[in-house]
Amino acid sequence: MGEKTIQKGTTFSAQETVDKYRAIYYAGASGDFNPIHIDPEFGKMVGLGGVILHGLCAAGFVVKTITDWLGDPGKLKRFKCRFASPVHLDDVITTTGEVIEVKENRANIVLKVSNQNGIDVETNVSAEVEV
């Protein structure tokens, strides 16, 4: 199979549904057992509407979208985002990326990350990849 052609204007997208166990799995892997991530009643009590996903787990969905599109995780060189809104269990997260610049052996990508209600859950999302 040939190399992927990456040029300015190239787009890609993916969706991920947050299953009901994702926050617990991530808590176990990361050691972050903050009750907002594992206790629905606590999440409601503090005004979050229930359990919210760890920010880095949600960012992982975006990174997975990029690396799946690239076909080689080693080509992701830089990633940044700002956590803007909580991600809840059963949310459907849509990530859409667009290549905005290709220079030498690198491409810059901007991404939009939103939930099923159109709310941006991450903002200022960008990545630099090897081409």
N, C-alpha and C positions, 0 to 999 in steps of 0.2 A: 504494500500500500504506500502511496506517495505522501510527501510532506503536505501538511495543511497550508494553503495560501492564506496569509493574513495581510489584509490591506485596509487602508482607511475606509470607514463606512461599514466594515464587516460587523454583523450583529449575531448574537446568540442569546438563548434564554433557557431557563429550566424552572421547574416548580418542585417544592418539597413540602410535604405535609408533616406537621409536628405531631408525632404519635404520642399517646398518653404516657408512655414510659420514658420518653427522650430526656426529660429533665432529671429523672432519677438516674438513668444510665450516666449522664454527663456528671452529675454530682458525685457518683462513685468513682468515675475516672479522674475527676479533677480534685476531689477532696473538698469541694465547695458545697457544704450542706446548709447554706443559708436557708431559713424556712420559706422565704419567698419563692424558692425554686422547688420545694418538695411538699409544702403543706398548704392545701387549697384554702383552708379556713384562715390561716395566717395571711395569705395573699389577699383575701377579701377584707380582712380586718384593717390592713394597712392601705386599702384603696386601690389595689392592683387588679381586682376582679378575680383573683385566684392565682394559681401557680403561673409564674413567668419563666421563660427559658433563659438560661445563662446567655449573656451577650456573646461570649466567645463561641458558644455552640451555634448560635444564629449566624455569626460570622463564618463559621465553618461551612454552613450551607453554601455561602457565596463562594468561598474558596473552592469547594468541591465543584460548583458549576463551572468555574474558570478552568480548573485542572481537567475536568472531564472534557470540556470543549477543546483544550489544548492537546489532550491525549498523552501528556507527559507532565507530571507534577513538578519535575525539576525545572521546567521552563517558567514557572511563576517566580519572579524575582522580587516583587514588592507588592504589598497590599495594605490599604488603609480604609478605615470607615469610622463613622461616628454613630453610636447607638442612639436612635431618635425616639423610638416607641417600643413598649414591651411586646414581646412575642409570647403568645399564649398557647397552651396545648390545643391541638386541633386546628391551629392557624395553617393556612396554605401560603407559603412564602414563594413569591415569584421574583426571580433575578433575571434582569435583562442587561446585557452588556453591549457596548459599541466601541470599536476601535476608532480612536480620534486622531491618532498620529502613529506613523511608522518611520523610524529613523535608525539607519544602520541595521543593527541586529536586535532592536528593541521596539516594542509596540506599547502605546499607552491606551488604556481602556477606562471608560467611565461606566459605572453600573447604577442601575435603579433597583432597589430592593423594597418590595411592598407586600402587604398582606392581602387577603381576599377582599378586604374592604377598600383597597386602594390607598391605605395609609402607609407612608414610607416608614419602615422599621429601622433602616439604616440610611444615613445620608452621607454626602461627601465621600462616596465609595469610588475608589480607583485602584487600578493595578498596573504594574509594568511586567511585561512578559518578553521572553526571548522568542525571536522569530527565526 
